[in-house]
Structure formats: C-alpha cells, structure tokens
Amino acid sequence: MKITFLGATKGVTGSNFLVEGAGKKFLVDCGLYQGRMEEEILNDKPFAYDVSSIDFMLLTHAHIDHSGRIPKLYKDGYRNPVYATKATVDLCEIMLPDSRTYSRN
C-alpha cells in the first residue's frame, strides 16, 4: 500500500490523501486550502493525480478544509462514488455550492 500526502501536511487545511493498493486508487478527503493568499492559491492548481484514475473517495467529514475541492474534482472529470455519512452528505449539500471551487458549468 502506498499513501501520498497531498494536503494538510505542513498546515491544517487542504486535506487530500491518495491511497493506492491492490490495484485500486482512492482519495481520503479533497479539501480547500484556507488562510494566507499563498495557501489559497493552491486551490486553483491542478490535482497531482489523474482524477479519472481514482476509483472512489472517502470523505471523513464536511468541514470545508476536507470537502471544499470536491466541486473542482467533479469539474475536472471525477465521476466515481464519494462515500460519507448521511450527516456529512446533508451538510455538503448546503456548503459546497458556497465553495469557491463550485461551478454550475
């Protein structure tokens, strides 16, 4: 198993981890970077992986630093499942349209 830490490693925002093993790739969280401008600029950068190669995503909870880049993930082509608790899904339905990465296009 290989885990690549792609966010929330030198700070507390932008949680995003890629897990690879047994022929599968999945994400744990896909959060916004928040704080200083240097951090927030990271929200617009391309993902460090091919989003179409991800089999599924686990969302640990709805905080925007864990969920806020999911709209960008979708915009960039991700169409596989996102697994989360019902409470997390309910909150994300309210929060993600306000995310700066959300787009109706």
C-alpha positions as CSV (number, residue, x, y, z in Angstrom):
1,M,0.0,0.0,0.0
2,K,1.2,3.5,-0.8
3,I,-0.2,6.7,0.7
4,T,0.6,10.1,-0.8
5,F,0.0,13.1,1.3
6,L,-1.1,15.9,-0.9
7,G,-2.6,18.4,1.5
8,A,-2.8,19.2,5.2
9,T,0.8,18.1,5.6
10,K,2.6,21.4,6.6
11,G,-0.6,23.0,7.7
12,V,-4.1,22.2,8.8
13,T,-6.1,22.9,5.6
14,G,-6.4,21.3,2.2
15,S,-6.8,17.7,3.4
16,N,-6.2,15.3,0.5
17,F,-4.6,11.9,0.5
18,L,-4.2,9.4,-2.3
19,V,-4.2,5.7,-1.3
20,E,-3.0,3.0,-3.7
21,G,-3.1,-0.7,-3.2
22,A,-4.5,-4.0,-4.5
23,G,-5.0,-2.4,-7.9
24,K,-7.2,0.4,-6.6
25,K,-6.7,4.1,-6.1
26,F,-8.8,6.2,-3.7
27,L,-8.8,9.6,-2.1
28,V,-9.4,10.5,1.5
29,D,-10.8,14.0,1.5
30,C,-10.5,16.7,-1.0
31,G,-10.4,20.0,0.9
32,L,-9.8,23.7,0.4
33,Y,-6.7,25.5,1.5
34,Q,-7.6,28.4,3.7
35,G,-5.6,31.2,5.3
36,R,-2.9,33.2,3.7
37,M,-3.0,34.0,0.0
38,E,-0.1,31.7,-0.6
39,E,-2.2,28.8,0.7
40,E,-5.4,29.8,-1.1
41,I,-3.6,30.0,-4.4
42,L,-3.2,26.2,-4.1
43,N,-6.9,25.7,-4.6
44,D,-6.6,26.6,-8.3
45,K,-3.6,24.3,-9.0
46,P,-4.3,21.1,-10.9
47,F,-4.6,17.9,-8.9
48,A,-1.4,15.9,-8.6
49,Y,-3.1,12.9,-10.0
50,D,-5.3,12.0,-12.9
51,V,-8.8,12.3,-11.5
52,S,-10.2,9.8,-13.9
53,S,-7.9,7.1,-12.4
54,I,-9.5,7.4,-8.9
55,D,-11.8,4.5,-8.1
56,F,-13.6,6.2,-5.2
57,M,-13.3,8.8,-2.5
58,L,-13.8,8.7,1.3
59,L,-15.0,11.9,2.8
60,T,-14.2,11.9,6.6
61,H,-16.5,14.9,7.4
62,A,-18.0,18.1,5.9
63,H,-15.6,20.7,7.1
64,I,-14.6,22.8,4.0
65,D,-10.9,22.1,4.5
66,H,-11.8,18.4,3.9
67,S,-14.6,18.8,1.3
68,G,-14.2,22.1,-0.4
69,R,-12.4,21.0,-3.6
70,I,-14.9,18.2,-4.4
71,P,-16.6,20.5,-6.9
72,K,-13.3,21.1,-8.7
73,L,-12.7,17.3,-8.6
74,Y,-16.0,16.9,-10.4
75,K,-15.4,19.7,-12.8
76,D,-12.1,18.1,-13.7
77,G,-13.8,14.8,-14.7
78,Y,-14.3,12.7,-11.5
79,R,-17.5,10.7,-11.7
80,N,-17.0,7.8,-9.3
81,P,-18.5,7.4,-5.8
82,V,-17.9,9.6,-2.8
83,Y,-18.5,7.7,0.4
84,A,-19.6,9.6,3.5
85,T,-22.0,9.5,6.4
86,K,-25.6,10.8,5.8
87,A,-24.9,13.8,8.1
88,T,-21.8,14.7,6.1
89,V,-23.7,14.5,2.8
90,D,-26.5,16.6,4.2
91,L,-24.0,19.3,5.3
92,C,-22.1,19.2,2.0
93,E,-25.3,19.8,0.0
94,I,-25.5,23.1,1.8
95,M,-21.8,24.0,2.0
96,L,-20.4,23.0,-1.4
97,P,-22.4,25.4,-3.5
98,D,-20.7,28.2,-1.5
99,S,-17.3,26.7,-2.1
100,R,-15.0,28.9,-4.2
101,T,-14.4,25.8,-6.5
102,Y,-18.1,25.3,-7.2
103,S,-19.3,25.9,-10.7
104,R,-22.7,25.1,-12.2
105,N,-21.0,24.6,-15.6
